[in-house]
Amino acid sequence: MIKALALVGNPNVGKTAVFNDLTGLSHSTGNYPGVTVERKHGELREHGIDAEIVDMPGAYSLAARSPDEMIVADILLNQVPHEHPVIGLVVVVDASNLERNLYFVSQLLELGKPIIIALNMMDVAARLGVIIDLEALSREIGAPVVPLCAHIGKGVDALLREIRRMVEGHIPPAQPVCRFPECLSKAVDSLTADLEQFKTTLGRTVPRAEAFRVLVDEEGYAEERLVRTLGEQCANLIRARRREAQSGEITLAATEARERYRWAEEVTRRTLRLPSERPVTGSDRLDDVLTHRVLGTLCFLGIMMLVFQSIYSGALPAMHAVEAMVGWVGTAVGGTLPSGMLRSLVVDGIIGGVGSVVVFLPQILLLSLFIAILEDCGYMARAAFLMDKIMSWCGLSGQSFIPMLSCFACAVPGITATRVIHNQRDRFATILVAPLMSCSARLLVYTVMIAALIPERRFLGGIIGLQGLTLFCAYILGIAVTGPAAWIFKRTIFRGQKSPFIMEMPSYKMPQPRSVIRKLYREGREFLVRAGTLIFSVAVIVWALAYFPHSATIEEEFEVQRAETMAHMPEGPERDKALQEIDHKEAGAHLRNSFLGRLGRMVEPVFRPMGWDWRIATAVIASFPAREVFIATLATILNLEYEDDSAYQVLSQRLKAVERSDGEKLFNIPVGLSIIVFFALCCQCAATLFVIRRETAQWRWSILTFSYMTTLAYLGALITYQGFTLLGL
C-alpha cells in the first residue's frame, strides 16, 4: 500500500512552495473523488522516499465551514473513499505569525498521527526581529521542527530527512496538548463509545478527534455528515452528550477556542523572543501606500491600466511570429492540395479557423503572467482589502474579490476558487456574477475589433494609447456591471446578513519563477487543448454548414463569367483583379445559399437593431461553446485565406472591407463597440455553465446565469450601437 503524507497548514504560509520544493515537476492535479476540490499529489521517490505527499487546501481549523476545509477534515480523518490513508502530517507554519498558526497545530496533534512542523518564512521572522528557540518549540509541541525558507529552497534537505524518518516509523504519533474541562473530555469519550454501535452502518469506526468535532461544532459539518447517514437516533444522542459537556453559559466552541489560544500563548511566551518595538518593514511602508483608501485605489487602477496596455502592445511581436507560422502552414498545405472541397476544408476550415484563434496565445500568456506575478508577490490580498468597501456596497465582501479577479484568466478556476467563501449565500452570489469578469477568451474578440476599428492615437506623451484604453474600458465594463448585479442578487434571491471580512495579509515577497512558469504552462496548455478540440470541432462544423449545399448552378454561373473575362481582357493586373473579384462574389453566393447563411438570415432581424447582419449573428450563435470560436467562425464566414500576409492582419483588413448588401461598410466603430459590449456581458461559455452546475449542484443557477447575462449583453450592445450611431461615429 502507498504511504500518503498530508501537507497541511493555514492559507498564505508558503505551503505550495514547500510542495513544489518536495516534488519538483513530478506531481499531478485532479479532484478528490466525489467532490470538486482540487487535489495535488506528488511522489517523493526521487529523494529515496517511497511515499506520496498530498497538498491539502489551506485551512484555519478542523471546524470545517468551507468546502476546502471540509475536504481537509475528511482526508485527515481518512473519510474519503479510494484515497490512501494518511500516515503522517507535514504541517507548514508561518514563523512570523507563530501564535496564530499554533491554534490549528493544537487540533492536528489530537489526530494521533506522526507530525513534522515545517517552520517556514524564517527570513521574514528574522527581518521582524523574531528569535525562535527551535529546540524549546519542538519540546512544547512534541514533534520535530524544521526551519525553512521555502521560496529559495533553504532547509528542504533537512525536511526530507525528517520525512524519511517518519516514513520509516521513527517519529511517534503526536499527543494532545490542550487541557479541556473534565466534563467536555468525558462527554467526548462517551460519545466515541456511543458511536461504536453504528460501526456496521457507517462501515468504519468514529475516532475520538471526529467525536470531538461533532460535539463542539454545533450544527457543523462533522455533525451534519453523521446525522445524514444515521438519522434522528444519532442526533438525539449527540444532543444528550452535548448537554453533559456544557459547563456554565459559555459555548463549547468558545471553550475550545479559549483553551487552544491559551496553549498557543504559553508556547510562544516560552519559545519566542520579540523585539521591544516592532520594526517598520518594507512591507509596512508599501502598505501605507497600496492599502490607502485613495492612493491605494489609484495605484490599483494604474496597475490594471498598465497590465492591459502591456497586453495589447507587448504581445504584438510574438503574435506576428505566430501569425507568420500559421500563414506559412496554410500556404504550404494549400499548395499540396487540389482545388475543391478537401482544400477548402483543410485551409479554410481547419487551418483558418483554429489558426485565427491560436494567434492570440501570446496575449493570453501575458495576461496569465501578470496575474501569477500579482498573486505570488502578495498584492492580490491588498487588492481584496481595497475592494472590500466597494464590495460591501453590493452585499459581498473582499473575500469574493480574489475569485472574481481570477476570472480575468478564466471563469472556471475563478468559480472554483469561491470554495473559500464560508457563507453559502455570498458564495452563490459570487458564482453568479463572477462570469461578468472578462476572461482571456474575450480578449480575442476585443483585440480583433479594436485593431480593425479603433484608430491608434496616443496620449500622455505616448504612454497611453486609444486602443489600450478601449481594451481597459472593456474590462472595466464587466467590473462595473458586477456591483449592481450582486446588489440585486443579495437583496432578492440571497437575502441575508453580510458576513464579516477577515483576511490575513501575507508579506510581500518575490514571485517564484517555478510557480509562475507552471501557471503559464497550465493556462497555455488549456487554451491549446481547447483550440485543438472544441475550436477545431466547431471550425469544421461551421465550415461544413458554410460549404453545403454546394450548388453546381452557382459554380456554372461564375465559371461562365470567368471564361468571358479571360476571353475579353488581356493578361495583366486588371484581369487578375477582375478574376479575384469574381472569386469573392462566387464565395459570397455559395455562403448565402449554405445552411449557415440560411440560419443567419433567419435570425438576422433579432440582431439588426444592434447593427449586425446575418454573418455576425451566425458567428455569435456558433460561439456558444466558447467565445474564442467567434473569431474562428468569422474567419471561416469571411473566407479568410492564408497567402502572403498573416491571419491577424488579414482578418483586421477584411473586417474593414466587408460590405452590407446595400454597399455600406458592415464594420464601423458603433458595430465594433456593440460586439465588444455584447461579449463583455454575455455568457458564451459552456464550460462556465457546467462548472456552475457542478459547484451549486443545480442546473437552475446555470440557466439563470446564462439568461440574465444574455439579456444584459443584448441590451448593452443595443444601447451602445444606437448611442454611438447618434453621435455620428
Summary of the structure (lengths in Angstrom):
residues: 729
radius of gyration: 30.5
end to end distance: 70.4
largest distance: 108.3
contacts: 2460
relative contact order: 0.08
helix: 66%
strand: 7%
